[in-house]
């Protein structure tokens, strides 16, 4: 195949070859997808309906849940459908759409996690000025910046990736269309422009990571000075889940997009992709909210309202 324009479809990596394993994969991903849908939908509904949760932290959490829903809905349903119908095909436009939305949601979520680190920094290190710094206008601007950064980056990467001639067939070594796997199909040296764009994006992501680390160094410095053990525990319980999510997100994303080709294998690619596209949207509701007393109270009120409407 001499050019990407001659392609009408790509062939994605199959999780299994036998019919029994394909149906097992479908069932597993269906359970994960339904859990992610339910958890993130509960967060969105609770935050939207309970005025006690109309705070910056929960506003950003609502945005995170929207991004998680979009992220997991971009990759998992198509993989489930392919397993169910025993096919590997995805259309050329479908592949371009997957790359666009994966980059969009993943980058926007990473930017939003950085904003959430800043929110925690202000809440713990500058509590007296929290209401002034994190007012509604500032929160909306920061959330819009996160979404806008993801959108702009996705447009640039998608347009650049699919302007590259593809000479190495149409078999994608991943269960969804991913930039590094599309670049493997490109003609020699024609992918260097996209690699350069990926490195620029990686530098920006690294800048966000440095900001994130510096914020948490200052946060932990302040927390360790809190005389009350209960106060320290509350501060740590607010920060550590966020720290765990970002660590998983950054480490797997770096492996997926920056690892040398010599370290590439189908099994490693598959595990890393699941870790940064499937696991966070499923676990984020549990990590951020299910152990939160305010959120549990909001869910209880929501359940009571639903029961009252049915009676």
Backbone torsions as a table, in degrees:
resi	resn	phi	psi	omega
1	UNK	NA	121.1	-171.3
2	UNK	-87.6	-21.4	-175.3
3	UNK	-151.5	150.4	179.3
4	UNK	-62.4	-26.7	-178.2
5	UNK	-67.2	-19.9	179.2
6	UNK	-82.8	-9.5	179.7
7	UNK	-80.4	139.1	174.4
8	UNK	-112.9	-18.8	179.1
9	UNK	-157.3	163.0	173.2
10	UNK	-118.4	160.0	176.5
11	UNK	-112.4	117.9	-177.8
12	UNK	-83.8	162.4	178.1
13	UNK	-71.3	130.0	178.0
14	UNK	-87.6	139.6	177.6
15	UNK	-71.8	-28.6	-176.9
16	UNK	-153.8	158.7	179.5
17	UNK	-103.8	-30.4	-179.8
18	UNK	-83.9	153.2	-176.4
19	UNK	-64.5	-37.5	-178.9
20	UNK	-64.3	-43.9	-180.0
21	UNK	-70.0	-33.2	176.1
22	UNK	-62.6	-42.8	178.5
23	UNK	-69.2	-33.0	175.9
24	UNK	-65.5	-42.6	176.7
25	UNK	-61.9	-43.1	178.1
26	UNK	-59.4	-45.5	-178.0
27	UNK	-65.4	-42.0	-180.0
28	UNK	-63.4	-48.9	-179.7
29	UNK	-66.9	-32.9	176.8
30	UNK	-64.0	-43.9	177.5
31	UNK	-61.8	-44.1	179.1
32	UNK	-63.7	-43.0	-177.6
33	UNK	-65.6	-43.0	179.3
34	UNK	-65.6	-37.7	177.4
35	UNK	-63.8	-42.3	178.2
36	UNK	-65.3	-42.9	178.7
37	UNK	-61.2	-46.3	-177.1
38	UNK	-66.4	-47.9	-177.6
39	UNK	-62.4	-47.6	-178.4
40	UNK	-71.6	-34.7	177.0
41	UNK	-65.8	-37.1	176.9
42	UNK	-62.8	-42.4	178.8
43	UNK	-62.3	-47.5	-178.4
44	UNK	-60.8	-45.8	-178.1
45	UNK	-66.3	-45.4	-178.4
46	UNK	-63.6	-45.3	-179.0
47	UNK	-66.5	-38.8	-179.1
48	UNK	-69.5	-34.2	-172.3
49	UNK	-92.9	-25.7	-175.5
50	UNK	-102.1	115.5	-176.9
51	UNK	-68.4	-19.2	176.5
52	UNK	-67.4	-20.3	-179.8
53	UNK	-97.6	10.0	178.7
54	UNK	-85.3	65.7	178.5
55	UNK	-124.5	163.7	-179.7
56	UNK	-54.5	-43.3	-177.2
57	UNK	-59.2	-46.1	-178.1
58	UNK	-77.3	-26.4	173.6
59	UNK	-62.8	-45.1	177.7
60	UNK	-68.4	-34.5	177.9
61	UNK	-65.2	-37.9	175.5
62	UNK	-61.6	-44.5	177.2
63	UNK	-62.7	-38.4	178.2
64	UNK	-62.8	-40.5	179.3
65	UNK	-66.5	-38.0	176.4
66	UNK	-62.6	-42.6	178.3
67	UNK	-66.7	-38.4	178.0
68	UNK	-63.8	-41.8	177.6
69	UNK	-61.5	-43.1	179.0
70	UNK	-66.1	-41.5	-177.5
71	UNK	-63.0	-50.4	-176.4
72	UNK	-73.2	-26.8	178.8
73	UNK	-75.5	-15.9	179.0
74	UNK	-77.5	-34.2	-171.6
75	UNK	-109.1	-44.8	-170.0
76	UNK	-68.8	-47.5	-177.6
77	UNK	-58.1	-39.7	-179.9
78	UNK	-66.5	-41.2	177.4
79	UNK	-63.4	-40.4	177.2
80	UNK	-62.7	-44.6	-179.1
81	UNK	-63.5	-40.1	179.1
82	UNK	-63.9	-40.3	177.8
83	UNK	-66.6	-40.7	-177.8
84	UNK	-66.3	-39.9	-176.6
85	UNK	-97.2	6.6	176.4
86	UNK	55.5	53.3	177.9
87	UNK	-139.2	165.0	177.8
88	UNK	-122.5	0.0	-169.1
89	UNK	-79.0	144.6	168.4
90	UNK	-141.2	137.2	-176.4
91	UNK	-67.2	161.5	179.0
92	UNK	-58.6	-47.4	178.7
93	UNK	-67.6	-35.6	177.0
94	UNK	-63.4	-38.7	177.9
95	UNK	-66.3	-43.4	177.8
96	UNK	-62.2	-40.1	179.1
97	UNK	-65.1	-40.1	178.2
98	UNK	-62.0	-45.4	179.9
99	UNK	-62.1	-43.6	179.9
100	UNK	-59.1	-51.0	-174.2
101	UNK	-73.0	-33.7	176.4
102	UNK	-62.5	-49.3	179.3
103	UNK	-63.3	-43.7	-179.3
104	UNK	-57.4	-55.5	-174.9
105	UNK	-70.4	-39.4	-178.2
106	UNK	-67.4	-46.7	-179.6
107	UNK	-67.8	-40.8	178.0
108	UNK	-62.8	-39.2	179.1
109	UNK	-66.4	-39.9	178.9
110	UNK	-63.1	-43.3	177.4
111	UNK	-63.4	-39.5	-179.9
112	UNK	-67.1	-38.5	176.3
113	UNK	-62.4	-34.1	175.5
114	UNK	-66.6	-42.1	176.5
115	UNK	-62.0	-40.3	178.8
116	UNK	-64.9	-32.7	175.2
117	UNK	-65.2	-40.3	177.1
118	UNK	-64.2	-40.2	177.8
119	UNK	-59.6	-43.5	179.1
120	UNK	-68.4	-35.9	177.3
121	UNK	-61.3	-47.0	-179.7
122	UNK	-65.5	-41.6	-177.9
123	UNK	-62.2	-36.4	-174.4
124	UNK	-95.8	-39.5	-174.7
125	UNK	-91.0	-25.0	179.8
126	UNK	-134.1	57.7	-173.7
127	UNK	-62.4	-31.9	-178.3
128	UNK	-70.7	-23.5	-179.1
129	UNK	-104.9	7.4	-174.1
130	UNK	-59.3	-48.1	-178.1
131	UNK	-62.1	-32.7	-179.9
132	UNK	-76.9	-44.7	-177.2
133	UNK	-71.6	-45.4	-175.0
134	UNK	-101.2	53.3	175.4
135	UNK	-77.1	173.0	-172.5
136	UNK	-61.9	-37.2	-179.3
137	UNK	-65.7	-43.1	179.1
138	UNK	-64.3	-40.5	-179.7
139	UNK	-64.0	-43.8	179.3
140	UNK	-63.6	-41.7	179.3
141	UNK	-63.2	-42.3	-178.9
142	UNK	-68.6	-40.4	177.2
143	UNK	-65.3	-41.9	178.6
144	UNK	-63.6	-37.0	178.1
145	UNK	-64.2	-39.3	178.8
146	UNK	-64.7	-48.1	178.5
147	UNK	-63.2	-43.0	-178.9
148	UNK	-65.6	-38.5	178.1
149	UNK	-62.6	-43.6	177.9
150	UNK	-62.5	-42.2	-178.6
151	UNK	-65.2	-48.0	-178.9
152	UNK	-62.4	-44.1	178.7
153	UNK	-62.5	-40.4	-179.9
154	UNK	-65.3	-40.5	178.4
155	UNK	-61.8	-46.9	-178.3
156	UNK	-63.0	-47.0	-176.9
157	UNK	-68.7	-40.8	-179.0
158	UNK	-66.1	-47.3	179.9
159	UNK	-62.1	-41.5	-177.6
160	UNK	-70.4	-42.3	-178.2
161	UNK	-63.1	-42.8	-175.5
162	UNK	-89.9	6.5	169.4
163	UNK	-93.6	-4.8	-178.3
164	UNK	-86.1	131.0	176.1
165	UNK	-62.9	137.6	179.8
166	UNK	-110.9	122.0	-175.4
167	UNK	-120.6	-2.9	-170.8
168	UNK	-108.0	33.1	177.9
169	UNK	88.8	-161.1	-175.8
170	UNK	-134.6	19.7	-178.3
171	UNK	-93.1	115.8	-179.5
172	UNK	-95.3	125.2	-176.2
173	UNK	-86.5	55.2	-180.0
174	UNK	-164.0	158.7	-177.2
175	UNK	-82.3	-1.3	170.6
176	UNK	-146.5	167.3	-179.4
177	UNK	-74.7	122.8	-176.0
178	UNK	-132.3	140.9	-173.8
179	UNK	-54.1	-50.3	-178.7
180	UNK	-58.1	-33.7	-179.6
181	UNK	-75.0	-34.5	175.2
182	UNK	-67.8	-37.5	179.8
183	UNK	-62.9	-29.2	177.2
184	UNK	-64.8	-21.6	-179.8
185	UNK	-90.2	-2.3	-174.3
186	UNK	-79.8	163.3	175.7
187	UNK	-71.4	158.9	-176.0
188	UNK	-59.4	134.8	176.4
189	UNK	68.9	-9.6	-177.5
190	UNK	-77.7	-12.2	-177.0
191	UNK	-91.5	-2.8	-173.3
192	UNK	-62.4	-32.8	179.4
193	UNK	-63.9	-43.3	179.0
194	UNK	-68.8	-36.9	176.1
195	UNK	-61.4	-41.1	177.3
196	UNK	-61.8	-41.5	177.8
197	UNK	-65.5	-37.7	176.9
198	UNK	-63.9	-39.2	179.3
199	UNK	-67.0	-38.4	176.5
200	UNK	-62.3	-45.4	177.9
201	UNK	-61.7	-39.8	178.6
202	UNK	-63.6	-37.6	178.2
203	UNK	-65.5	-41.4	176.8
204	UNK	-64.6	-41.6	177.6
205	UNK	-63.5	-37.6	178.4
206	UNK	-66.1	-36.8	176.0
207	UNK	-61.1	-42.3	176.0
208	UNK	-62.7	-38.9	-179.3
209	UNK	-66.3	-40.1	177.2
210	UNK	-62.4	-43.3	176.9
211	UNK	-60.1	-41.9	179.2
212	UNK	-62.0	-46.3	-178.6
213	UNK	-64.4	-45.0	-179.8
214	UNK	-62.8	-38.4	178.0
215	UNK	-61.5	-43.5	-176.7
216	UNK	-76.1	-26.8	173.0
217	UNK	-62.3	-44.6	178.8
218	UNK	-68.6	-37.8	178.5
219	UNK	-60.9	-49.3	-177.6
220	UNK	-68.5	-31.3	175.8
221	UNK	-61.8	-43.0	179.1
222	UNK	-71.1	-41.9	-176.8
223	UNK	-62.5	-41.1	-178.2
224	UNK	-67.5	-16.3	177.7
225	UNK	-89.3	-8.2	-179.8
226	UNK	-67.4	123.1	-176.4
227	UNK	-69.4	-31.4	-177.2
228	UNK	-81.0	129.5	176.9
229	UNK	-65.1	-36.8	178.2
230	UNK	-64.4	-38.6	178.6
231	UNK	-66.0	-41.2	177.5
232	UNK	-64.1	-42.7	-179.8
233	UNK	-61.9	-42.4	179.3
234	UNK	-63.4	-42.4	179.9
235	UNK	-65.8	-43.9	179.3
236	UNK	-65.2	-39.9	-179.6
237	UNK	-65.3	-25.7	178.0
238	UNK	-79.8	-30.2	-172.6
239	UNK	-97.1	-38.5	-172.5
240	UNK	-62.2	-41.3	176.8
241	UNK	-59.2	-41.5	178.5
242	UNK	-63.5	-40.0	178.7
243	UNK	-63.0	-41.4	-179.8
244	UNK	-65.3	-43.5	-179.4
245	UNK	-63.0	-46.2	-179.0
246	UNK	-65.1	-40.2	179.3
247	UNK	-60.6	-45.3	177.9
248	UNK	-63.2	-44.1	-177.2
249	UNK	-62.3	-48.4	-176.4
250	UNK	-68.9	-45.8	-175.9
251	UNK	-64.0	-45.6	-179.0
252	UNK	-71.0	-37.1	177.7
253	UNK	-63.6	-40.7	178.5
254	UNK	-65.5	-40.7	178.8
255	UNK	-64.4	-41.9	-177.0
256	UNK	-64.9	-41.3	-170.2
257	UNK	-105.5	-16.9	-174.4
258	UNK	-119.4	-1.0	-178.7
259	UNK	-70.7	146.3	177.4
260	UNK	-65.6	149.0	178.8
261	UNK	-57.5	-28.2	-178.4
262	UNK	-67.3	-21.4	179.3
263	UNK	-94.9	6.9	-175.0
264	UNK	-86.0	137.4	172.7
265	UNK	-151.5	155.2	-177.7
266	UNK	-59.7	-42.3	-178.5
267	UNK	-65.0	-45.2	179.8
268	UNK	-64.5	-44.7	178.7
269	UNK	-58.3	-41.6	-177.8
270	UNK	-65.9	-46.9	-178.9
271	UNK	-63.0	-45.6	-178.5
272	UNK	-63.8	-41.8	-179.8
273	UNK	-63.2	-41.7	177.5
274	UNK	-63.4	-38.6	-177.4
275	UNK	-66.8	-33.2	-177.6
276	UNK	-102.9	-10.6	178.8
277	UNK	-112.4	-26.5	-174.4
278	UNK	-108.3	-43.6	-175.0
279	UNK	-67.2	-50.4	-177.9
280	UNK	-58.2	-47.0	179.0
281	UNK	-61.1	-26.8	-179.3
282	UNK	-82.3	-39.4	-174.8
283	UNK	-90.3	-23.0	-177.2
284	UNK	-54.4	-44.5	178.1
285	UNK	-59.2	-38.7	179.8
286	UNK	-70.5	-44.1	-176.8
287	UNK	-66.4	-43.6	-172.3
288	UNK	-87.2	-30.1	-165.1
289	UNK	-124.0	-36.9	-169.3
290	UNK	-67.1	-19.7	176.9
291	UNK	-100.4	8.1	-177.0
292	UNK	-94.1	123.3	-175.8
293	UNK	-62.7	-42.3	-179.7
294	UNK	-61.5	-40.1	-178.9
295	UNK	-70.1	-39.5	177.3
296	UNK	-61.6	-40.6	177.2
297	UNK	-63.2	-39.1	179.1
298	UNK	-65.8	-40.3	177.5
299	UNK	-65.2	-38.2	179.1
300	UNK	-64.0	-42.9	177.6
301	UNK	-64.1	-40.5	179.8
302	UNK	-63.0	-41.4	178.4
303	UNK	-64.5	-40.6	178.4
304	UNK	-64.3	-39.2	178.2
305	UNK	-63.9	-41.5	179.7
306	UNK	-64.5	-42.2	179.5
307	UNK	-64.8	-38.3	178.7
308	UNK	-64.3	-37.8	-179.2
309	UNK	-68.9	-31.3	180.0
310	UNK	-77.4	-23.9	-176.5
311	UNK	-81.6	NA	NA
